[in-house]
Amino acid sequence: MREILNWTRGYFKNAGIVQPRLEAETLLAHTLGFDRLHLYLNPDKPLTAEERTRFRKIIKQRRAGIPLQYLIGEVSFFGLRFRVSKEVLIPRPETEQLLEQALRLAPRNREIACLDLGTGSGVIAICLARFLPRATVTAADLSTEALGLARENAELNGVLDRITFLESDWFEHISNAFDLIVSNPPYIEEKELEKVPAEVRQYEPRIALDGGRGGIERIETLTGGLRGHMHPGGVLLLEIGNGQGGRVVELLNRAGLVEARAEMDLAGHERFVIARCP
């Protein structure tokens, strides 16, 4: 295993993979059905011919650009384990920061209704259900495949009975009002999509990336239905692209929300917008 890992690290490094050793270990552990610690405890263990064949296939797929998370079929998010597939966007650290904001702003002294718009793999909805014990959660998405995966993840994390799943194009099939709405909508400008890394552009679902005109076309559609689906005093949190804060704040003001403001992520980029229903 030691020799195979050393060779794979070089193979990945030559391909420009940013964390070649970590990815080599992750993929070998996945191939063998062990955790990474097993690799360190048994560095001299030989691989069978069948194991070498399976590992060779998966590292070729990774070098070709298929994201690591899709190859192993899962990702860690906010300390929980989630299944992912090519039908959903891979959760990013920025979305963990969005969730931190949501948990900080959510009322804890009463029951609240929460909505995750465009739930994808369900990470936001599931974390809200796990960490807000007095919350009822609705997860909405246009994709039936994404909703199926989100249900699997809810069951995996023990909150399936706490979440209602709805197939809906934004608010199309939603009738309730909410105290907290959280969304990571598509926000990459259409003409900028060709500039994102190839493994994102080629393998992650375009519908979850393409924000349309100016990167805020999808957000503009979303904001049009907000006021009718928020309780007075309710809070909205959106993830946005860098440089979009002013335009999104203007959209929210036009939608009748108040106290709208953009906030930075840990890298110092505009990443979130927060607003309240009067």
N, C-alpha and C positions, 0 to 999 in steps of 0.2 A: 504493500500500500504506500509506503514511503516513496519508493521509486516512481510509482504511477502518479502520485500527487506532485512530485517535483517536476516530472515531465509535463503534466497538465498545466501547472503554473506557468511554465515557459510558453506553452502553446497558447494559453489565454493572454499572456502578457504581449506576445507578438501580434495578437489580434486586437490589441487596444482595450481589452477589458480592464476596468479600473481596479477591481479587487480580485486579481487572478487567483491568489492562494485561497481566499475565503470561498470563492465560487467553486474552485476545484474540490475543496473539502465538502461543501454543501452538496454538490452533485454526486460525489462518490458515496457519501453517507446515504443519500437518497437511493442510489442504485442498490446499495447493500441492505437497505432497510434498517439502518442503525442511526444513532445520533452522532454528531461530530466527535464527541468525547471518545467514542469507540475507536476512532482512527488514531488517536494519540495513545490509547492504551494498548493497541495491537499494531504497531507500525510495521512489523515484519510479517504480518499475515499475508499469505499469497492469495490472489484472486483466482477463481476458477475460470475456465475458458468462456463459460456462459456469462459470468459477471463482467469479464473484460469486454466481451462483445456488446453487452448492454451499455456499459460505461462509454465505450468508444462511440456508440450511436448518439448518446445524449450530449457528449462534449462537442461533437460535430454540429449538432443542432444549436448549441449555445454559441459556438463560433460563427455560425451562419446568421446570428442575430436574434434568435428566439429568446425572449426574456427569461431569465432564471426562474422567476416566480411561476411562469406558465409551465416550465419543464418539470418543476417539483410539485406544482398544483396547489401551492399554499403560500401564505405570507403571514408574518406576525404584525399585528396592528394594535397599539395601545395595550400591549401585554397579552392579547388574546390571539388565538389561531383562527385563520380564515382560509377557506378554499377559494382559489381563483381559477379562471379559465379565460380563453381568448374572447369570451362574450362580454367581459367586464374590464374596466380600467383597473390597473394595478394601484392599490392605495399608496399614497406618498406621505412622507413625513409632514408636509404642509397641511394635509388633511387631519393629521393627529393634532396639530396646533389649532385648527378650526374646532375640533372636538373639545379640546381643553377650554377654549373660549365659551363654547356652549355649556359645558358642565359648570363653569364658573358663574355664568349668568342665569342659569336655570333656577327657579324658585325651589327651595327644599322643604318649605313649611306647609305645603299643600299638594294635592293631586294636580298634575298638569298633563295636557295633551301635547304631544310632540309629533312633528312631521319631518321625515327625511325625503326630500324631493330629488328624484334621480338616484335611487339608492344603490344601484350597481350591485356589488357583492354584499351589500348590507352592513358595511362596517360602522357607519354612523348610527343607523337605527339600532343595531345590536348593542353598541357601546352605551347609547342613551338608555336602553332598557336595562343593561347590566349595572350601570352606575347611578341611575336615578330610580330608586325603588318605588317612588310614588308616581311614576310617569306611565301613561299609556302611549304607545308609539305606533305611528302609521308609516309604512315604507312604500313609496310609489316609484314606479319606473315604467317607461314605455316598452321595455324589452321583456318578453315572457321568459326568455332564457336567463336574464339577469335575476328576475324575481325567483325563479326556481333555485338558482344558486344561493340567493339571499336567504331563502327558507332553509336550505341545507345548513347554512352558517348559523342561523338562529337556533336550529336544533342542536348543532355542534356545541354552541355556547350556552345552552340551557335557557333560552328566552323565547322559544317559539310561541308559547302561549301568551306572551306579552306584546306581540307585534301583529298588526293587521297589514297584509300585503295587498296592494292595489295596482292593477295595470292601468296607467293613466299618463297621458301626455301633459305634463305639468298638472294643472288643476282640473283637467277635463272631466275626470270621474270622481273628483273629491268634493264632498258636500259639507264636511265638518269645518269647524274653526279651531285654531290651535293657539297655545300659549308660547310655543317655541317652534320655529321652522328653521331647519338647517339644510343647506344645499351646496354641493360642489358641482355646479353646472359646467357645460362645455364653455371654455372662454379663450381658446386659441383662435386668433384671427385667421380667416380662411386662407389668405395668401401666405401666412406664416407657417402653415402646416408643413410645407416642403422643407422648412429649415430645422424642424425638430429632429432629434436623433432618429436614425433609421429604424432602430428596434422598436421605438414608440410608433413611428409613422406607419410601419409596415405590419405590425402585429397587434397593436391595441385598437379597440373599436373606434372608428372615425367618429361615430355618432356621439361618443363621450368626450371627444376632443374639439370638434369643429364648432367654434362659437359664432360662425357666420360673419356678417359684415361688421368690421371693427372689433370683432371678438366679443361683442356684447349683444348680438342679435338674439341669442337664446335667452340671455338674462333679461332682455327687454320684454320678451314674451312671458317669462316667468313673473316679472314684477306686475304685469297687468292684472293678475288675479289675486294678488296678495291681500289687499284690503278686505275683501269679502271672506277671507279665510283666516283672519287673525282676531283673537280676543283683544279687547282693550288692554293695553299694557303689554301685549305679547311682543316677543323679541324675534328678529330675523337675523340669521348669520349666513353670509355667502362667501365662498372662496372665489377669488377673482384673479385676473392676470395683472402683472406689474404694469402700472400706468393707467389702469382702468378705473381707479378709485373715484375720481371726480365725476366721470360720466355715469357711473353706477349710482353714486350718491344723488345725482340729479334725477335719475330715473326713479329712485325710491321717494324722493321728495314729491315728484309729480304723481306718484302712486298714492300719496296721502300719508306716508310714514314720516316720523319725526326723529330728530336726534341722529340722523344718518351720518356715519363717519367711516373713513377707511383706516385700517391699521396695518402695521408692518408684520412680516414674518421674522424669524430669527436671523435671516440673511439680510434684513434691512430692505426687503422689497414689499411694495404694496401687495397684500395677499388676501385681506378680509374686509368685508363691509358689514357693519352692524347697524341696525335701525330698530325702531320701536313703533308699535301701533298706538296712536293717541287714545 
